[in-house]
Amino acid sequence: MTFWTAGFDVIYSCQDYEFDIAEGLFSVPRVLGIAGALRAARAMHAMMVVCLLALVWGLHLGGLRWPASPPSWRCWFTSTA
């Protein structure tokens, strides 16, 4: 969630690009330019997807399924005893 939030923060900070230059602030758009800041935001959102997939894999939450597939929640409520 951190990468997702940071990505949107960088996108919204592009609106203040001229103000950041006038005040001498060190923001991502000022340092990288607007195009570079949007590329950085895209990379942050991609990292968010990678982290979510790693979470699914790391916690053994099962494979990704098409919406028409049977729900996988049934296995969570069945007893093996």
N, C-alpha and C positions, 0 to 999 in steps of 0.2 A: 504494500500500500504506500510505502514511502516513495518508491520510484514514480508511482502514478501521481501522487500529490506534487512531488517536485517537478514532474513534467508539466503539469498544468500551471504551476507557479511560474515556471519559465515562460510559458506561452502568454500568461497574463502580464508578465513583466515587460514583454515586448511593447506594450502600450505606453510605457513610461520611458522609452528609449531617449527621446529628446530631453526630458527632464533629468535623466541620469547623466547625460553628457553635460548639461548646463550646471549641474550641482557637483560634478566630479565624483559621482557614486560608482562603485565597482559592482556592477550587476552582470549577469550572464549575457544579456543582449549587448551591453556596452563593450564587453571584452571580446565576444565572439562575433558581434554583428547580429542583425535580426535573422538572417538566413542560417548562420551558425547556431544561434540559440534555438531555432526551430528544429534543426537537425539534432541538437542535444536533447530536446524534448522528445523527439521521435525515438531516440536511443533509450531514454528513460522509460518510455512506455513499452518498448520492446523488452527491456530488462524486467519490467513488471510481469509480462507474459511468461518470460523464462522462469521467474521466481514462482509464479503460480503453477506452472507445469512441474517444477522441481518439488513443490509442496505435494502435488498429487502423487508423484512418483515416490517421494520420500516417506510419505505416510501410508503408502499402499492403498490409496483410495479407489483404485480400479482404473480401468481403461476409459478413454473418452468414447462416448457412444453417440450415435445419431439420435435425434429426438424421437424417432419412431421405434427405437430399441426398447426392450423391456426395462423397467426401472431397476436400478441396482440396489435400492434401499432395502429391498426385501431381505437380502442376506444379512443386514445389520440386526434384524429383529428375530432371526431364526436361532434357535438353540441347538448347539452341537452335542449337548449332553443327553 
